[in-house]
Amino acid sequence: MEKVRLYQYHFRPGQFDFNNRISFTGLINSILDAAGKQADANNFGIEALIKNGKTWMLNRIFFEFIN
């Protein structure tokens, strides 16, 4: 299992706030997308689970950003 993988994302203008910073929603969506890609790369993504009659659901998520 790969522990670290890098993904490059390109954000669209609508994903930035008035201070030209990435919006919280845009950032979180990118993090969740990267998590899904990592799960796929390690054979426990949605497609692999569905083949076995299983799935998963994100019930809760917590992010703490320290400045």
C-alpha positions as CSV (number, residue, x, y, z in Angstrom):
1,M,0.0,0.0,0.0
2,E,1.4,3.4,-1.0
3,K,1.5,5.7,2.0
4,V,2.0,9.0,0.2
5,R,0.8,10.0,-3.2
6,L,0.7,13.5,-4.7
7,Y,-2.1,14.9,-6.8
8,Q,-2.2,18.2,-8.7
9,Y,-5.4,20.2,-8.8
10,H,-6.3,23.2,-10.8
11,F,-8.9,25.4,-9.2
12,R,-11.4,27.5,-11.1
13,P,-12.0,31.2,-10.5
14,G,-15.4,30.4,-8.8
15,Q,-13.6,28.4,-6.1
16,F,-11.8,31.5,-4.6
17,D,-13.2,34.0,-2.1
18,F,-13.0,37.8,-2.3
19,N,-9.4,37.7,-0.8
20,N,-8.3,35.4,-3.7
21,R,-8.0,32.4,-1.3
22,I,-9.3,29.0,-2.1
23,S,-12.8,28.5,-0.6
24,F,-13.3,26.1,2.2
25,T,-15.7,24.0,0.0
26,G,-13.2,23.9,-2.8
27,L,-10.4,22.8,-0.5
28,I,-12.5,20.1,1.2
29,N,-13.8,18.8,-2.2
30,S,-10.2,18.4,-3.4
31,I,-9.1,16.6,-0.2
32,L,-12.1,14.2,-0.5
33,D,-11.3,13.6,-4.2
34,A,-7.7,12.8,-3.4
35,A,-8.8,10.4,-0.6
36,G,-11.0,8.6,-3.2
37,K,-8.2,8.4,-5.7
38,Q,-5.9,6.9,-3.0
39,A,-8.6,4.4,-2.0
40,D,-8.9,3.4,-5.7
41,A,-5.1,3.0,-6.0
42,N,-5.1,0.7,-3.1
43,N,-8.0,-1.4,-4.3
44,F,-10.6,-0.3,-1.7
45,G,-12.3,2.4,-3.7
46,I,-16.0,2.4,-4.6
47,E,-15.6,0.3,-7.7
48,A,-13.7,-2.5,-5.9
49,L,-16.2,-2.5,-3.0
50,I,-19.3,-2.6,-5.2
51,K,-17.9,-5.7,-7.0
52,N,-18.0,-7.4,-3.5
53,G,-21.5,-6.1,-2.7
54,K,-20.1,-3.5,-0.2
55,T,-19.9,0.2,0.0
56,W,-19.1,2.9,2.6
57,M,-20.5,6.2,3.8
58,L,-18.7,9.2,5.2
59,N,-20.7,9.9,8.4
60,R,-18.5,12.6,9.9
61,I,-15.4,14.6,9.0
62,F,-13.4,17.0,11.1
63,F,-10.7,19.3,9.8
64,E,-8.6,21.6,12.0
65,F,-6.6,24.3,10.2
66,I,-3.9,25.9,12.3
67,N,-2.5,29.2,11.1
